[in-house]
Structure formats: structure tokens, C-alpha cells
Amino acid sequence: MMYNTIMEYKSNRNVVYSCKYHVVWCPKYRRKVLVGGVEERLKEILLAIADERRAEIIEMEVMPDHVHLLVEVDPQFGIHRLVKQMKGWSSRILRQEFPWLRSRLPSLWTNSYFVSTVGGAPLAVIKQYIENQKSV
């Protein structure tokens, strides 16, 4: 995805904001199950959820054993609620569409995740880091 690194603000009815987060989470037991069709379908699901929740996925990379997102979310909705919905809905949908995931894992995702605000580091640096995950 392309993103303009010039500071841009969003707003809802009563808040003007710029809340960007780097988020990472993993499948249970760090299993390498985000491959083949699962990877592409997961990206579709996450983009749909973000769109529905008026969040913006600025950058996304799905590795076989973890997911990286650079996402902007309304502070009144909150990053925790967004990640919770992304993990919950994607787990349910992917396990329905890819039955082999149910036999390999008791649940798709771990309960935990990493999140960091992206205020100190330039967006271009974080974006580049996420883009380069595939080549590491």
C-alpha cells in the first residue's frame, strides 16, 4: 500500500487525531500456517474489518508465522478493540474456510500481541521495515 508520509490528521465528530500503531501477532505455538491461500485470505479479511471500523491499514505483511500491521485507528474506538476483532473474526473465518487449520491448532492466534505507537520513529522507517519482512 502506498502512504503519504506527510502528517495528516483524521477526525470523527469530536476528535481530530493521528494515532498510528505497529502491531504484531502470531499463530498459536508460532506455527507456520499463514501460507498459500491463508495468507491472501487473511489480508482480505483484515482490510475488510479495518474498512468497517474506519481504521486504515497503512502497511501489512503476513509472514508464515506472524502478522505485521501499520494501522491508524480512531482513539475512541481503540487499538485493543480493533486487534481483538481482527484476530477473532479472522480466526473464525479462516478456520471455517481452511479446515486443516482446525486440526493443526486448538485456536488460530495466541492471546497476546505486540503494539507500539508510531510517533517517535518516522513513518517511512516503520513502513520500510514492514515492507522488508519478506526478504529477511
C-alpha positions, 0 to 999 in steps of 0.5 A: 500500500502506498502512504503519504508520509506527510502528517495528516490528521483524521477526525470523527465528530469530536476528535481530530487525531493521528494515532498510528500503531505497529502491531504484531501477532502470531499463530498459536505455538508460532506455527507456520500456517499463514501460507498459500491461500491463508495468507491472501485470505487473511489480508482480505479479511483484515482490510475488510474489518479495518474498512468497517471500523474506519481504521486504515491499514497503512502497511501489512505483511503476513509472514508464515508465522506472524502478522505485521500491521501499520494501522491508524485507528480512531482513539475512541474506538481503540487499538485493543478493540480493533486487534481483538476483532481482527484476530477473532473474526479472522480466526473464525473465518479462516478456520471455517474456510481452511479446515486443516487449520482446525486440526493443526491448532486448538485456536488460530492466534495466541492471546497476546500481541505486540503494539507500539505507537508510531510517533517517535520513529518516522513513518517511512522507517516503520513502513520500510521495515514492514515492507522488508519482512519478506526478504529477511 
